Amino acid sequence: MTFPGSPAAALLVMDVQGAMTASLSDGPAYLDRLGRVMDTARRADIRVIYVVVRFHDGYPEVSPRNKSFSQIKGSGRLLESDPGSQIDPSVRPRDGEIVVTKKRVSAFAGSDLQVVLRAQGVEELILTGIATSGVVLSTLRAAADMDYRLTVIADCCADRDDEVHRVLTTKVFPRQAEVVSADEWVDAHS
């Protein structure tokens, strides 16, 4: 499969897994917006790459010093066998789309994402995902340090704390990325 145009871009759909989408207060509306963005990306020959967080049985990747992941370990969630670790069915990957598994918060930590992006010549990332204060923030910071051109689709990111989401998308992210709405992004790429 080839993708025309330069520079190559990729839409990252991060941690949009059943366990995460089930906790969203506006889950159906969020998934609808994300689906429209994904469909637009595909029509524009922009790669859609999924990033998920999953652990092996017994959580051998989780250090007792890692507060966040130790809580997950205690809950028994996000194991490879856990149905909640699967990508939400309403935005599931199409044939040939890549799913990267990570073992930490950032999409780059404990995954082969950087190898995949480099091999595909990707220079621009469009970020979406759950949570804004987790995977989106950590991935944005790492990607900015790696000199990717960045866009965040603010309403295709979600966080349990609306105020944290607002501060990140209006005050923090614009320092390193273009921040747009799903409608703005779809209109610009249709």
C-alpha positions in Angstrom: 0.0 0.0 0.0 1.4 3.4 -0.9 0.4 6.8 0.2 0.9 9.8 -2.0 2.1 13.2 -0.9 4.9 14.5 1.2 5.4 14.7 4.0 3.7 11.6 5.1 1.2 12.0 8.0 -0.4 9.5 10.4 -3.5 9.8 12.6 -2.8 8.2 15.9 -5.9 6.7 17.6 -4.6 6.2 21.1 -6.1 4.1 24.0 -9.5 4.1 22.4 -10.2 0.8 24.1 -13.5 -0.5 25.6 -12.3 0.1 29.2 -11.6 3.7 28.4 -14.6 4.5 26.2 -17.0 3.0 28.7 -16.0 5.6 31.2 -16.7 8.6 28.9 -19.7 10.7 29.7 -20.2 11.5 26.0 -18.9 8.2 24.6 -21.2 7.8 21.6 -20.7 11.5 20.5 -16.9 11.1 21.0 -16.8 7.9 19.0 -18.9 9.5 16.2 -16.5 12.5 16.0 -13.5 10.2 16.0 -15.1 8.0 13.3 -15.6 11.0 11.0 -12.0 12.1 11.5 -10.8 8.5 10.8 -12.9 8.3 7.6 -11.6 11.6 6.4 -8.0 10.6 7.1 -8.5 7.4 5.1 -10.0 9.3 2.1 -7.1 11.7 2.3 -4.6 8.8 2.2 -3.4 9.6 5.8 -2.4 6.5 7.7 -4.6 5.5 10.7 -2.4 3.9 13.3 -3.9 2.6 16.5 -2.0 2.6 19.8 -3.2 0.4 22.7 -2.0 -0.3 26.2 -2.0 -4.0 27.2 -0.1 -6.2 29.6 0.9 -9.8 29.7 -0.7 -12.1 32.2 0.8 -11.4 35.6 1.8 -7.9 34.6 5.6 -8.6 34.3 6.0 -5.1 32.7 4.7 -3.3 35.8 7.2 -2.1 38.4 5.9 -1.7 42.0 7.4 1.8 41.8 5.0 2.8 39.0 2.0 4.2 40.9 -0.4 4.4 38.0 0.3 1.0 36.5 0.4 -0.7 39.9 -3.2 0.4 40.4 -4.1 -1.2 37.0 -2.3 -4.3 38.1 -4.3 -4.4 41.2 -7.5 -4.1 39.2 -6.8 -7.0 36.8 -7.6 -4.7 33.8 -5.9 -4.2 30.4 -4.5 -7.7 30.2 -4.1 -9.0 26.6 -7.0 -11.4 27.4 -9.3 -8.7 28.9 -12.2 -7.7 26.6 -11.9 -4.2 27.9 -8.4 -3.9 26.4 -9.8 -4.3 22.9 -10.3 -1.3 20.6 -13.8 0.0 20.7 -15.7 -1.9 18.0 -17.2 1.3 16.6 -13.7 2.5 15.5 -12.0 -0.9 14.9 -9.1 -1.1 12.5 -9.6 -1.9 8.9 -7.5 -4.5 7.1 -3.9 -3.5 6.9 -4.1 -0.8 9.5 -1.3 -1.1 12.2 -2.0 -1.6 15.9 0.9 -0.7 18.1 0.9 -2.1 21.7 2.6 0.0 24.4 3.5 -0.7 28.0 3.6 2.8 29.3 1.7 6.1 29.0 3.4 7.6 26.0 2.7 5.9 22.6 6.4 5.7 22.1 7.3 4.1 25.5 7.6 0.3 25.3 6.4 0.1 21.7 7.7 0.0 18.2 5.8 3.1 17.1 9.0 5.1 16.3 10.3 2.2 14.0 6.9 2.1 12.2 6.7 5.8 11.7 10.3 6.1 10.5 9.9 3.1 8.1 6.8 4.8 6.6 8.5 8.2 6.3 6.0 9.9 8.6 6.8 13.5 9.6 3.4 14.7 10.8 1.3 13.3 13.5 -2.4 14.0 14.2 -3.2 13.0 17.8 -6.4 11.7 19.3 -7.1 9.6 22.3 -8.0 8.9 25.9 -6.8 10.5 28.1 -5.8 14.0 27.3 -3.7 14.2 30.4 -2.2 10.8 29.8 -1.4 9.3 26.4 -2.0 12.5 24.5 0.1 14.7 26.7 3.0 12.2 27.0 3.0 11.4 23.2 2.8 15.1 22.2 5.9 15.9 24.4 7.9 12.9 23.1 6.9 13.6 19.5 7.8 17.3 19.8 11.2 16.3 21.0 11.6 14.1 17.9 10.7 17.0 15.7 7.3 15.7 14.3 4.9 18.3 13.0 1.9 18.0 15.3 -1.8 18.5 15.3 -4.1 17.7 18.2 -7.8 17.3 17.5 -9.1 18.6 20.8 -12.6 17.1 20.8 -11.2 13.7 19.7 -9.3 13.7 23.0 -11.0 13.1 26.3 -10.2 13.2 30.0 -12.0 12.5 33.2 -11.3 16.0 34.3 -12.9 18.6 32.0 -10.8 21.4 33.4 -7.5 19.6 32.8 -8.6 18.8 29.3 -9.4 22.5 28.7 -6.1 23.8 30.1 -4.1 21.3 28.1 -5.9 21.9 24.8 -6.1 25.7 25.1 -2.9 26.6 27.0 -0.3 23.8 26.9 -0.7 22.0 23.6 -0.7 25.1 21.4 2.9 25.7 22.4 4.0 22.6 20.4 1.0 21.7 18.1 -1.8 23.1 16.1 -5.0 22.4 18.1 -8.2 22.1 16.1 -11.7 20.7 16.4 -12.9 17.6 14.5 -15.1 19.7 12.3 -12.2 22.1 11.4 -9.9 19.1 10.7 -12.5 17.3 8.6 -13.3 20.5 6.6 -9.6 21.1 5.9 -9.1 17.5 4.6 -12.3 16.9 2.7 
